[in-house]
Amino acid sequence: MQIKYITLRHMKMRMKKPFTTSFGTQQDKEFILVEVKNTDGLSGWGESVAFTEPLYKEETVKTNWHIMEDFLIPLLLKEPITHPDQVSERFAHIKGNYMAKSALEGAVWDLYAKEKGIPLAKALGGEKKTIEVGISIGIQKSIDQLLQVIEQHVNEGYKRIKVKIKPNWDIEVIRAIRQKFPDIQLMADANSAYTLADVDHLAKLDEFNLMMIEQPLAHDDIIDHAELQAKIKTPICLDESIHSAEDVRKAIKLGSCKIINIKIGRVGGLTEAKKIHDLCQKNGIPVWCGGMLEAGVGRAHNIAITTLSNFTMPGDTAASSRYWEEDIIDPEVTVENGVIFVPDRPGIGYEPNREKIEERTLFSKTFRS
């Protein structure tokens, strides 16, 4: 693979509705779109999932741009790539900055699959033709409003409902959901909002037959989660704590969780996501694909990775129309009765719409080999 140039675009898109978690509320989504073009004119696309503020993780849109421009892109353009796995090897001595690394590596994976004339899912080793997906619902103004939103998405056929919780918006909220929807696959996402002082409180969730509680404790913890998991029946799923297969190995050894959420950006790219998938499969730990409010390119990468066999739980990859009045890919991602049909075209399987991309680009810069 001979890369001719790399273009970074700072994008801004308006979400259809505000999305609220324990971190805060977001409606405008800024992100970096990556285009990697080879000497034959083929383009591979990637998307940074970092936010504008360091609330989910320490990375931001601005820090991602800096790391890509000043460190990662020069490394990537230094010499040809024969396989996308080499990207993470080339970046290995750069500490952290997983989302920046992932955005570039994802574009290389897309380009690689297009050069081979195969879908990205197949390039990754995936075999599924369809994937089941769930929906992630932010904190609402009232429980009644939340129940209405859930009912809408249940009627649309989504296979799993994830609701955000935080102190004073948790037990009674989940109880109300279970009273109205006793049989839905339901999980709670705490986004690190609790501490071990809340063990007895979190144990009250055991009565509601949740699929999991996601990242209840500190964003960088696996030790306290092990203590919590030993005291509650509800399976713990780790999200923010996991950046690598090595983190997963330690979490499994400690008993910190029973489920792992794989977010491509959080773990540094598709290559590491595959390693985590394989390790979890070997140890009987199911995985699922979390969402980061992605636009179409990032959403397409999520679809591809979810075709691997140990993604046995519905992920967060909802339809484009869930978040955007208009996405930047053709066709947009659609969901039929909770299922996405995996595209069979080369690469990510969706065509970035350059006109829509340009309309939403705040500025861009191209780097040539």
C-alpha positions in Angstrom: 0.0 0.0 0.0 1.5 3.2 -1.2 -0.1 6.2 0.5 -0.1 9.4 -1.6 -1.6 11.8 0.8 -3.7 12.0 4.0 -6.4 14.6 4.6 -7.8 15.6 7.9 -11.1 17.4 8.1 -12.4 19.1 11.3 -16.2 18.4 11.0 -19.2 19.8 12.9 -22.6 18.2 12.8 -25.8 19.0 14.6 -27.5 16.1 16.4 -31.3 15.8 16.0 -31.7 15.9 19.8 -29.5 16.7 22.8 -27.8 13.6 24.3 -27.4 13.7 28.1 -25.2 11.4 30.3 -23.6 11.8 33.7 -20.9 13.9 32.0 -23.2 16.5 30.6 -25.3 17.3 27.5 -24.2 17.4 23.9 -26.0 18.4 20.7 -23.2 19.6 18.4 -20.8 16.9 17.5 -17.3 17.9 16.3 -14.9 15.3 15.1 -12.1 14.6 12.7 -12.7 12.8 9.5 -9.6 11.1 8.0 -9.1 10.3 4.3 -6.1 8.2 3.2 -5.6 8.0 -0.6 -3.2 5.7 -2.4 -1.4 6.2 -5.7 -4.2 4.5 -7.6 -6.7 7.1 -6.4 -8.6 4.8 -3.9 -9.6 6.4 -0.6 -9.9 4.9 2.8 -11.9 6.6 5.5 -11.6 6.8 9.3 -13.3 8.9 12.0 -12.0 10.2 15.3 -14.5 9.7 18.2 -12.9 12.1 20.6 -15.1 14.9 21.9 -14.3 18.6 22.3 -14.0 18.3 26.1 -11.9 15.6 28.0 -14.9 14.2 29.9 -15.2 10.7 28.6 -11.4 10.3 28.2 -8.5 12.7 28.2 -8.4 13.0 24.4 -10.1 15.8 22.6 -10.6 16.9 19.0 -7.8 19.4 19.3 -5.3 17.0 20.9 -6.2 14.3 18.3 -5.4 16.8 15.5 -2.1 17.7 17.1 -1.0 14.1 17.7 -2.0 13.1 14.1 -0.3 16.0 12.4 2.9 16.2 14.4 3.5 12.5 15.2 1.4 9.9 13.7 1.0 11.0 10.1 4.8 11.4 9.6 5.2 7.9 10.9 2.5 6.6 8.6 4.0 8.3 5.5 7.5 7.3 6.3 7.4 4.0 4.3 4.7 1.8 2.6 2.3 -0.4 4.5 1.7 -4.0 3.5 -1.0 -4.8 6.1 -3.0 -2.6 8.5 -1.7 -4.5 11.5 1.6 -2.7 10.9 0.0 0.7 11.7 -0.4 -0.1 15.4 3.1 -1.5 15.4 4.5 1.8 13.9 2.6 3.9 16.4 3.4 1.7 19.5 6.1 4.0 21.0 3.6 6.9 21.0 2.0 6.6 24.4 -1.8 6.7 24.7 -3.8 8.8 22.2 -5.8 5.8 21.3 -8.5 7.7 19.4 -6.0 9.6 17.2 -4.3 6.3 16.4 -7.6 4.6 15.7 -8.8 7.2 13.2 -5.8 6.8 11.0 -5.6 3.0 11.4 -9.3 2.8 10.5 -8.8 4.7 7.3 -5.9 2.3 6.4 -8.1 -0.7 7.1 -10.8 0.7 4.8 -8.2 1.4 2.0 -6.7 -2.1 2.5 -10.1 -3.8 2.0 -10.8 -1.7 -1.1 -7.4 -2.6 -2.6 -8.3 -6.3 -2.0 -11.8 -5.8 -3.4 -13.4 -7.2 -0.2 -15.7 -5.9 2.5 -14.0 -4.6 5.6 -15.9 -7.1 7.6 -14.3 -9.9 5.6 -10.9 -8.4 5.9 -11.3 -8.4 9.7 -12.4 -12.1 9.7 -16.1 -11.4 10.2 -18.7 -13.8 8.9 -22.0 -12.5 9.9 -24.4 -11.1 7.2 -26.6 -9.3 9.8 -25.9 -7.9 13.2 -28.4 -7.2 16.0 -28.3 -3.7 17.5 -29.6 -1.9 20.5 -30.2 1.7 21.3 -28.5 4.0 23.9 -30.9 6.5 25.5 -29.6 9.5 27.4 -30.9 10.9 30.6 -34.3 12.5 30.1 -36.2 15.3 31.8 -38.6 12.9 33.5 -39.2 9.2 34.0 -42.4 9.5 31.9 -40.5 11.0 29.0 -37.9 8.2 29.3 -40.6 5.6 29.1 -42.1 7.2 26.0 -38.7 7.2 24.3 -38.1 3.5 25.3 -41.5 2.5 23.9 -40.8 4.2 20.6 -37.5 2.3 20.2 -39.0 -1.0 21.4 -41.7 -0.6 18.7 -39.0 0.0 16.2 -37.6 -3.4 17.0 -34.3 -2.5 18.7 -33.0 -5.7 20.4 -31.6 -4.1 23.6 -32.2 -0.9 25.5 -29.4 0.9 27.3 -30.2 3.8 29.6 -27.8 6.2 31.3 -27.9 6.4 35.0 -26.3 8.5 37.7 -26.8 9.1 41.5 -30.5 10.2 42.0 -31.4 8.9 38.6 -31.0 5.2 38.9 -33.0 2.7 41.1 -36.4 4.3 40.7 -35.8 4.9 37.0 -34.9 1.2 36.4 -37.8 0.1 38.5 -40.2 2.1 36.4 -38.8 0.7 33.2 -39.1 -2.8 34.5 -42.7 -2.3 35.6 -43.7 -1.2 32.1 -41.3 -3.4 30.1 -40.7 -6.5 32.1 -39.1 -8.6 29.3 -36.9 -6.3 27.3 -33.1 -6.7 27.3 -32.1 -3.8 29.5 -28.8 -2.5 30.7 -27.7 0.5 32.7 -24.6 2.7 31.8 -23.2 4.6 34.8 -20.2 6.3 33.0 -18.1 6.1 36.2 -20.6 8.0 38.3 -20.3 5.8 41.5 -17.7 4.7 44.1 -17.3 1.7 46.4 -19.3 3.6 49.0 -22.3 2.9 46.8 -22.0 -0.9 46.9 -25.3 -1.4 48.8 -27.1 1.0 46.6 -25.9 -0.6 43.4 -26.8 -4.0 44.8 -30.5 -2.9 44.6 -30.2 -3.2 40.8 -29.9 -7.0 41.2 -33.7 -7.4 41.4 -34.3 -6.0 37.9 -32.6 -8.7 35.9 -30.3 -6.4 34.0 -28.0 -7.6 31.2 -25.3 -5.6 32.8 -24.2 -2.4 34.5 -21.6 -0.6 32.5 -18.6 1.1 34.1 -20.1 2.0 37.5 -16.8 3.0 39.1 -13.8 5.1 38.2 -12.8 5.4 34.5 -9.4 4.0 35.1 -10.2 1.3 37.6 -10.2 -2.5 37.5 -9.5 -3.3 41.1 -12.5 -1.7 42.8 -14.7 -3.2 40.1 -13.5 -6.7 41.1 -14.6 -6.0 44.7 -18.0 -4.6 43.5 -18.5 -7.6 41.1 -18.0 -10.0 44.0 -20.8 -8.3 45.9 -23.5 -7.9 43.3 -25.2 -10.4 40.9 -25.6 -8.0 38.0 -22.8 -8.5 35.5 -20.4 -5.6 35.3 -19.3 -4.5 31.9 -16.1 -2.5 31.6 -15.8 0.3 29.1 -13.5 3.3 30.0 -11.1 1.1 31.9 -10.2 -1.0 28.8 -7.6 0.3 26.3 -5.8 -2.9 25.3 -5.9 -6.7 25.4 -3.4 -6.5 28.3 -6.0 -4.5 30.3 -8.6 -7.2 29.5 -6.2 -9.9 30.6 -5.7 -8.2 34.0 -9.5 -7.5 34.4 -10.3 -11.2 33.7 -7.7 -12.4 36.2 -9.0 -10.1 38.9 -12.6 -10.9 38.2 -13.4 -7.2 37.5 -16.2 -7.9 35.0 -18.2 -10.5 33.1 -18.6 -8.5 29.9 -16.4 -6.2 27.8 -17.6 -3.2 25.7 -15.3 -2.8 22.7 -15.1 0.7 21.3 -12.7 0.9 18.4 -11.5 4.4 19.2 -11.0 3.7 22.9 -8.7 0.7 22.3 -6.6 2.3 19.5 -8.1 0.7 16.4 -9.4 -2.4 14.7 -6.3 -4.4 15.2 -6.4 -4.1 19.0 -10.2 -4.6 18.9 -9.6 -7.9 17.2 -7.1 -9.0 19.8 -9.5 -8.1 22.6 -12.3 -10.0 20.9 -10.1 -13.1 20.6 -8.9 -13.0 24.2 -12.4 -12.6 25.5 -13.7 -15.4 23.3 -10.9 -17.7 24.6 -12.0 -16.9 28.2 -15.7 -17.1 27.7 -16.3 -13.3 28.1 -18.9 -12.0 25.7 -18.3 -8.6 24.0 -20.4 -6.0 22.3 -19.7 -2.8 20.4 -20.2 0.5 22.1 -21.1 3.7 20.4 -19.6 7.2 20.6 -22.2 9.2 18.7 -20.4 8.4 15.5 -21.3 9.8 12.1 -21.6 7.4 9.1 -17.9 6.5 8.7 -17.4 5.6 12.3 -20.7 3.8 12.3 -19.6 1.7 9.3 -16.5 0.6 11.1 -18.6 -0.5 14.1 -20.7 -2.6 11.8 -17.7 -4.3 10.4 -16.1 -5.2 13.7 -19.4 -6.5 15.1 -19.4 -9.3 12.4 -16.8 -11.2 14.5 -18.3 -14.2 16.2 -17.9 -13.3 19.9 -19.9 -10.1 19.5 -22.9 -11.9 20.9 -24.8 -9.0 22.5 -26.5 -6.2 20.6 -24.3 -3.1 20.3 -25.0 0.6 20.2 -24.8 1.0 16.4 -28.3 2.5 15.8 -29.5 3.9 12.5 -28.1 7.1 11.1 -31.5 8.7 11.5 -31.4 8.1 15.3 -28.8 10.9 15.6 -28.7 12.9 12.3 -31.1 14.7 10.1 -28.7 13.8 7.3 -25.6 11.6 7.6 -22.4 12.0 5.5 -22.6 8.6 3.8 -24.6 7.0 1.0 -26.7 5.0 1.7 -27.2 5.9 5.4 -27.1 3.2 8.0 -30.6 1.7 8.4 -32.1 -0.7 10.9 -34.9 -3.2 10.2 -36.5 -4.7 13.2 -33.3 -4.3 15.3 -31.1 -5.7 12.6 -28.5 -4.1 10.3 -27.6 -5.9 7.0 -23.8 -5.9 6.6 -22.8 -4.3 3.3 -21.1 -6.5 0.8 -19.3 -3.8 -1.1 -15.5 -3.3 -0.8 -14.2 -1.5 2.3 -16.7 0.0 4.7 -19.5 -0.5 2.2 -20.8 3.0 2.4 -19.8 5.9 0.2 -18.8 9.1 1.9 -20.8 11.9 0.3 -18.2 14.6 -0.5 -20.7 17.4 -1.0 -22.3 16.7 2.5 -18.8 16.4 4.0 -17.7 19.8 2.5 -20.8 21.5 3.9 -19.9 20.3 7.4 -16.1 20.9 7.3 -14.8 23.7 9.4 -11.3 23.4 8.0 -9.0 20.8 6.5 -5.4 20.0 5.8 -3.6 17.6 3.5 -0.3 15.9 4.1 1.6 14.4 1.2 4.2 11.6 1.2 
